[in-house]
Amino acid sequence: METDLAPTNFGQITAGFDLSDSSDWKLNFDTPQFDLQPIAGLFPGMNLPTGLLKLRGNFRGTPGKPTGQLQFDILRPGFAEVRLDSIMGRIRLEPRLVSLERLGIYSNANQTWAEGSVELKKSEQGFPTATGNSSITALAEGDELDTRMLNPFLSEALHFEGFASYKIEASGKISDPKINGYFRLRNGNLQIAESTPAVQKVEIDARLTNSNLQIRNISGRIQKTPFKLQGEIQTEDWQQFDTRMVLNVAGKEVLNGSGIISEQALDLDFKTHNFDLSFLHSFMSQVTEIRGILNSS
């Protein structure tokens, strides 16, 4: 059976399906480009993207052994104040594997993309599902991504901007992934609330090696005071994290700490020297004022 849904303000959908054999369903669909703006307008609190969307795909099989693929393209997508050139993606479903064959975000000369796969196991009910023991592969890479596109998904009071470059590779099991890569941010600005001072000129350089996070540099300026944070977070099982951190404010070391963080315990040892507590105000939106000098050993 094939059908064309009557044209509306949202567009037109062409679909074909075959339900003659209940043990093997078939579905094909293809939509012309349609404008997402009317849909986004129906749900103003959800910060949905705008742009021109086209979908096409097909599915067949049974709930226990499904196969299919979905491809989508968004032309001139918008996220709040950010406008991009296009977003495209392709997803493939097999009875024992779901794959993101390509997700691309394009803006001017910059490109951000990702691909990956998740192994599916048969559930007790006979349906394919992902478990902690499922194998995964993932690769994501981006250059000069405008982070303002994340603001619609953050707290309404929080505003974050800057340009991020990253590369992340993951493999192993969902419950115990091996992750490698890097993340860099330049020209960053962060404001948690209107009542708190903004964190300006934020620069981040972080590396992941065998799931160990090395913070080479997190620096910035709060009002006229520069700061720099360096450290390392290590884990072998994603259950317990060994941490080491050093914070410098205005060129002087004011905090040095290390310890263990886990779901069951928090064991941290911090030493502070002439730490001006007003520095913390930018990160504590519920506190109207904080003052004092902290020394500890």
C-alpha positions, -999 to +999 in steps of 0.1 A: +000+000+000+012+035-008-003+068+004+003+105+001-009+125+031-028+156+021-005+187+020-008+210+050+012+239+064+037+214+077+044+197+044+035+164+027+046+128+036+048+099+011+048+065+027+044+029+016+039-001+038+030-038+036+012-055+065+000-085+046+023-108+065+022-099+102+055-117+108+074-095+084+064-058+083+077-034+056+076+004+058+091+030+035+087+068+038+100+099+022+091+135+031+098+167+011+115+195+029+092+210+055+097+240+078+103+232+115+094+267+126+056+260+130+064+229+151+089+248+173+063+275+178+039+249+192+064+241+220+080+273+230+094+260+262+113+231+246+138+252+225+133+231+194+156+238+164+143+256+133+152+249+097+140+229+067+139+191+075+138+162+051+133+126+063+136+093+044+139+058+056+127+022+056+121-005+081+112-042+078+113-074+098+098-082+132+101-066+166+126-093+175+146-089+142+142-054+129+163-039+101+161-004+086+177+029+081+168+066+087+184+096+070+176+132+079+188+165+065+182+199+081+190+230+059+198+263+076+192+249+112+189+274+140+195+270+178+186+302+196+210+328+183+232+303+164+226+297+127+243+269+109+245+258+072+232+223+076+229+191+097+228+156+082+226+122+097+222+085+088+212+057+113+211+020+104+194-007+125+202-044+123+190-072+145+222-071+166+236-036+160+225+000+157+249+023+139+252+061+136+269+060+102+273+097+100+262+128+119+275+160+104+271+196+115+283+222+090+289+260+096+308+282+073+341+264+067+339+244+099+326+208+103+317+187+133+309+150+128+304+118+147+299+081+140+295+050+162+278+017+169+262-001+198+258-039+200+223-051+207+215-081+230+183-101+231+162-092+261+142-117+281+112-106+261+131-114+229+136-078+218+170-063+209+183-039+236+216-024+247+230-036+280+261-027+301+279-057+284+272-044+249+302-034+228+305+001+215+326+021+191+324+059+187+344+086+171+335+123+172+355+153+159+348+190+157+367+222+150+357+257+161+322+247+172+301+277+184+291+266+219+262+290+220+241+263+203+242+245+236+225+273+255+189+262+247+196+230+265+211+246+296+194+264+325+176+295+314+198+317+337+231+301+325+249+315+294+279+299+278+298+309+247+331+302+231+346+281+203+354+244+210+376+219+192+376+183+202+383+147+192+369+117+212+373+080+205+356+053+226+356+015+225+349-014+248+318-021+268+291+004+278+299-004+314+337+000+310+345+022+280+380+031+269+381+068+260+408+088+244+408+123+229+411+160+236+390+191+242+400+227+237+380+259+242+390+294+233+374+329+238+350+314+264+326+333+286+304+318+313+277+334+334+257+312+358+232+339+367+226+376+363+235+382+400+270+366+396+301+380+380+309+365+346+338+342+340+356+358+310+384+348+286+380+311+294+406+288+279+405+250+283+430+224+273+421+189+285+433+154+274+418+119+278+442+090+277+430+055+285+401+072+304+424+093+325+415+130+323+445+155+323+435+191+328+464+209+313+448+243+317+415+259+327+421+296+329+401+328+328+393+360+345+367+370+370+363+407+370+400+418+370+414+387+387+430+359+365+429+323+376+444+290+364+434+254+373+455+223+365+450+187+376+443+151+368+414+127+373+422+089+370+398+060+369+401+023+361+365+013+365+344+045+362+333+038+398+362+055+417+381+086+407+415+097+420+419+135+417+447+160+420+440+197+416+461+230+419+444+264+417+463+296+411+446+330+415+464+362+405+496+343+399+497+327+434+488+291+444+458+293+467+445+257+467+462+223+464+442+192+468+440+155+461+418+125+471+393+100+460+357+105+448+333+075+445+296+068+449+303+053+484+329+077+497+344+112+494+380+115+507+396+147+498+426+166+513+428+203+505+454+229+515+446+265+510+467+297+514+452+332+514+422+320+494+398+349+488+364+333+491+348+361+469+363+342+440+337+315+444+307+339+439+307+334+401+300+297+406+274+301+434+242+317+420+222+311+452+246+331+474+242+368+473+275+376+489+306+357+501+337+372+517+367+362+537+402+347+534+406+309+539+438+292+552+440+255+559+464+227+560 
